[in-house]
């Protein structure tokens, strides 16, 4: 898989595990699209971890500086970067007055947790035999002043993201996600596949033109627009309510008064968890495991939320952030599942 630290060297990242050490049956190919004029390159990954331990996502996040490796250490620099995050979020439409109440540490934590933006170039559906393609890029690329990536931009636009502009290096990978057949597997993706004229771009299940990855700007915008249209409602366990699209939040209770709130749009479900999370909790202690229709959230080994989801999800479109003792989980809905009857059925 790719090396874990992004740099200005135009050559493709080296693999962390020698190809010879990966059994042939566990190998898959993916493509590195450098922002430089260097050619695209094929890299080899290990798909043996499956959905639960997908090395494509975990290593892409590390490559783009997740886990705080790129955060400033000095107090003055931290304040400057936090203000830059605020300015970026406000420009994207976030509420300035609410952002002013968010601590610098919370903003920097959010910036760290969303270091990898995942864009669904296509989504799994019958037209493409449930084989889809996603692009992975640095969601803070513009604030880092990383160079424009012409190759990645051209590919995204060819898939229907007409206004897309990608900066910095990017990775592209293919996967097979068939819920009915209980299949989730990384598939080969070649340099030829990364060309904008490739047949898969127009075969079906294309993007909606707006991108489906969860960028920092999108998350911060949501943070400043906390469903002001209605107040949350409390629901008895086993009878979670169904919020109308774009309207307010609903609250569901689980065993031991385990509590979460949720809301949904046509494309996403957002779950917020506060119970059992201390303000001092660090993101590295949180683990969110997704399958096609289940979720499990643990903090230092203690389960805070687990159960069946109200609909199918696209794993590559799922992410989570932690800020000021609140865990926000965003789930990308599968095509055709516009409205869920509930978010999580507590087990």
Secondary structure, 3 states (H helix, E strand, C coil): CCCCCCCCCCCCCCCCCCHHHCCHHHEEEEEEECCCCCCCEEEEEECCCCCCCCHHHHHHHHHCCCCCCCCCCCHHHHHHHHHHHHHHHHHCCCCHHHHCCCCHHHHHHHHHHCCEEEEECECCCHHHCCEEEEEEEECCCCCCCCCECHHHHHHHHHCCCCCCCCECCEEEEEEEEECCCCEEEEECCCCHHHCCCCHHHHCCCECCCCCCCCCHHHHHHHHCCCCCCCCCCEECCCCCCCCCCCCCCEEEECHHHCEEEEEECCCEEEEEECCCCCCCCCHHHEEEEECCCEEEEEECCEEEEEEEECCCECHHHCEEEEECCEEEEEEEECCCCCCCCCCEEEC
